[in-house]
Amino acid sequence: MTIGSEEAKVSKENEINYVQNMSKVLAVDEIEVRRALLNKPWNVPRASRYFLDFGQILQLLPPVPARVLDLGVGPGWTSIFLARCGYVMLGLDIAPDMVRIAADNVPPGLSVNFSCCDYEADLPAEGFDAVLIYDALHHATDEGAVIRNAYKALREGGMFITAEPGAGHSVQPGSLEAARKFGTTEKDMEFERQQPLMRKAGFREVRQYLRLSELPLVPVNTDAAAEQLAQFSGLVVQTTQRGLTSVIVAVK
């Protein structure tokens, strides 16, 4: 689902000026905003979920030293994480300030490149082995354009991986607050929304996986085994039938 041209223009401007907007809305100096972004993901409550997600993503990516295009990278930690694992990384973001923060975030001696680019416009068509979007597709004004661009950027047989919020995300209190405060786009981005767009773009195979960071931590001793099984079964139902967040792999 795309949004109106004027609304899209405003949303993009808010994404481009995200650091300044955060500073203004939160009434803190831009230096403090920058410091917080440089420390992501180590300084956030969801850190454990981020690391679980990336353990799963590492299992799905092609082996190193595959070339990976990382879209909507923000402060760049996703690209840096994968570069440290041996991947050849190019990270893109629409916000110049974010690209500068990402570049400053690179440890000495690590090779990873960042560039400013709107992922709804043309992407580098360099035959990447994989394209990754981690919790950034739901900010797109035209997610179909992003998916088409990801397809064009891949080599034949390359894979497109997304990890996105599912049904109901757009009306969650945190999403509504973010949209109100910072003017960003917040959409549901469940499998049923992404799959048809991926097929239309030309992907020959689209696979949906449970997002393992959603698995409850329940003891598996004898007394709790039945509860663990019930919760796992419930996660399958929530993911496949009710549009809960999931990880998607599309193959070109």
Secondary structure, 3 states (H helix, E strand, C coil): CCCCHHHHHHHHHHHHCHHHHHHHHHCCCHHHHHHHHHCCCCCCCCHHHHHHHHHHHHHHCCCCCCEEEEECCCCCHHHHHHHHCCCEEEEEECCHHHHHHHHHCCCCCCCCEEEECCCCCCCCCCCEEEEEEECCHHHCCCHHHHHHHHHHHEEEEEEEEEEECCCCHHHCHHHHHHHHHHCCCCCCCCHHHHHHHHHHHCCCEEEEEECHHHCCCCCCCCCCHHHHHHHHHHHHHHHHHCCCCEEEEEEC
